[in-house]
Amino acid sequence: MEKLPASQRQCMALAYDLGLSHAEVAAHLALPLGTVKCRLRRAHLALRQRLEPQFH
């Protein structure tokens, strides 16, 4: 997680650590919903790329 950009880490923390919905994260950060969804999607893809080799 520490290798993700700060903006993606912040969205991930709010969504998964605090359990906020995408809309709640967007409201909390005063960002458009689409921006939050994009940041979370990119963070998931980046984490998957880093973790997949460990499981194959």
C-alpha positions as CSV (number, residue, x, y, z in Angstrom):
1,M,0.0,0.0,0.0
2,E,2.8,2.4,0.8
3,K,3.9,2.5,-2.9
4,L,0.5,3.8,-4.0
5,P,0.1,7.5,-4.6
6,A,-1.2,9.3,-1.5
7,S,-4.5,10.1,-3.2
8,Q,-5.2,6.4,-3.8
9,R,-4.1,5.4,-0.3
10,Q,-6.5,8.0,1.2
11,C,-9.4,6.7,-0.8
12,M,-8.6,3.1,0.1
13,A,-8.3,3.9,3.8
14,L,-11.6,5.7,3.9
15,A,-13.4,3.0,1.9
16,Y,-11.9,-0.1,3.5
17,D,-10.6,0.9,6.9
18,L,-13.6,3.1,7.7
19,G,-16.1,1.3,5.6
20,L,-17.3,4.3,3.7
21,S,-19.2,3.9,0.4
22,H,-17.8,5.4,-2.8
23,A,-20.3,8.3,-2.5
24,E,-19.3,8.9,1.1
25,V,-15.6,8.9,0.3
26,A,-16.4,11.5,-2.5
27,A,-18.4,13.7,-0.1
28,H,-15.7,13.4,2.6
29,L,-12.9,14.4,0.2
30,A,-15.1,16.9,-1.8
31,L,-14.3,15.1,-5.0
32,P,-16.5,13.9,-7.9
33,L,-17.7,10.4,-7.5
34,G,-16.1,9.4,-10.7
35,T,-12.7,10.5,-9.5
36,V,-13.0,8.4,-6.3
37,K,-14.1,5.4,-8.3
38,C,-11.1,5.8,-10.7
39,R,-8.7,6.2,-7.8
40,L,-10.0,3.0,-6.1
41,R,-9.9,1.1,-9.4
42,R,-6.3,2.1,-10.1
43,A,-5.3,1.2,-6.6
44,H,-6.9,-2.2,-6.9
45,L,-5.1,-2.9,-10.2
46,A,-1.8,-1.7,-8.8
47,L,-2.1,-3.9,-5.7
48,R,-3.2,-6.9,-7.8
49,Q,-0.1,-6.5,-10.0
50,R,2.1,-6.4,-7.0
51,L,0.5,-9.4,-5.2
52,E,-0.2,-11.8,-8.1
53,P,3.4,-13.0,-8.5
54,Q,3.3,-14.2,-4.9
55,F,0.5,-16.5,-5.5
56,H,1.7,-18.1,-8.8
